[in-house]
Amino acid sequence: MSIKSQEGHMRQLALLLTADLGCIFGERESGPNGSKKAFLNVGKVFLRALAKDLGLHEVTVSANSGGIAVSGTCSLYGMWEDGGIAVWIEQRLCADGKVLCYRTIRSSRDFKGGYNHFLTSSDLKTWSYPQLLETLSALRKDGCRYERAA
């Protein structure tokens, strides 16, 4: 996928995540005009392309819509030769706009991983896609000194 389309997805995700997706109503809990469903679909498309651009293998991209009180979550687990990365996109309660969480993992079944790092919806609105790739790729360079969360 092109850089321009991925930046478009970043902007669209930022816009969707600034609305309250946790207090929605409507047909099948998709919210007004299907904003929750749109978030989950755009999130999966964005993460699949991100995995390719990061050079990941053993990739798992999923979406969990949750219930009517939450935004749902889009997640990516992917491996490089010497470690991996986990990325989640969700609307977090009381998180000061933090919508994207990422951390190192040792395997595709590592659910503890290293320290969490966060990006805000403002970051998704203003950053370029290459800037995001560079930030996430930095974990690969630091992968040799795997940090474990307490």
N, C-alpha and C positions, 0 to 999 in steps of 0.2 A: 504494500500500500504506500502511496506517496506521502511525503512529509506534509504537504498541504492538507491532505485528507485527514491525516492523524492529528494535525493541529486543530482542524475543524472538529474532530471528535473530542479533543481535550476541551475546547471551548463549550461544546454542547454538554459535556458531562458537568463542567463547572456551573453552567446555567441551570441544569436540571437539579444539581445538588444544592443550589442556593434556595430552592423552593422546599417547603416542608413535605417530604415524601412519606413521613411517618404518620401523618394525620390526613389520610386520604379517604376517599369514598368513590363509589361508582361501580360499574359493572366489573365483577371479578377482582375487586380490590386494585384496579389499575389506575385509579385516581382520575382527576379531571383531565380529559383529553388523553388518557393513557400515559401520563408522565412517568409513573413507576415502571411500566412495561418498556417505555422508551429508554429509560435509564439502564435497565437490565440488558436490553438488546444492544445499545450503543456501547455499554461497558464491555460486553463479550467481544464485540467486533474490534474494539480498541485494544483489548488485552491480547487477542490472537495475533494481531499485527505487531504489537509490541514484542511479543515472544519471538517472532521471526526476526525482527530488527535487532534484538539483543543476542541472537544466535543461540537460542536455547533449544535443547532437545528434551525428550520425556516431558512434554508440556501437557498440563491439565488446566483448562479454562472452564470455569463453571459460574453459574448464577443461582443464587438462592433468594427467592422473592420474600421469604419470611411471612409475616402476617400484616395486619392492617396498621400496626403501631410502629413499624420499622420501614426503612427505605429498601431493604434488601441488600445483598452483597454480591459483587462480582469479584472473582478471585482467579489468580494465576499462580501455578506452581511450575517451575521450570528449572532444568539443570544445565550447567556448563560441564566441562570435563572435570573440573576441580571443585565443584560446589554448585550452589544454586541460589535462586531468589524466589521469594513469595511476595505477591502484590495483592492487596485488597483495595477495592473502591467501595465506599459506603458512606452514608450520612450518619455520623456518630453523635450521640446525645452528649451535650456539654463538652464538645471537643474543640471549641474555638475555630470552627471552620476546617478542621483537619478532615480531609476526605480520602486521601490516598495513603495507605500504610505499606511499607516494604521492609524486608529484612532478609538476611542470609539464611540458607537452609543447607543441611548436609546431604539430604536425600529427598526424594519426592514424597516420602512419608514422614518427614521431620515437621512436626506441628509445634515444636518449641522454638527452634531457630535462634538466631542472634537477636541483637537489640532492635526494637522497632524504630523506624524513621518515618516521619510524616511530611506530607505536602498538603497545602490548603487549597481550597477552591480558587483563591486568588492566584496561587502559583499556576494552576491549570489554565487560568484566564490569560496570564501574562507571559509565561515561559514559552520558548520555542520547543518544538518536538526534539531537535538535536540536544538541547539543554537537558531535557528530561532523560534522554538516552544516556547522556554523559553522566548524569547523577546516579542513575541506576547501574550503569556499567562500572562505576567506581567500586561497588560492592564486590565485583568479580576480582578486581585488582587487590582488594583487601581480604579476599576469601581465604588466603593462606593463613591468616591469623584470625580464625573463626572466633567470634565473640559469642558468649552464651549469656542469655538473660538470667537474672537471679531468680 
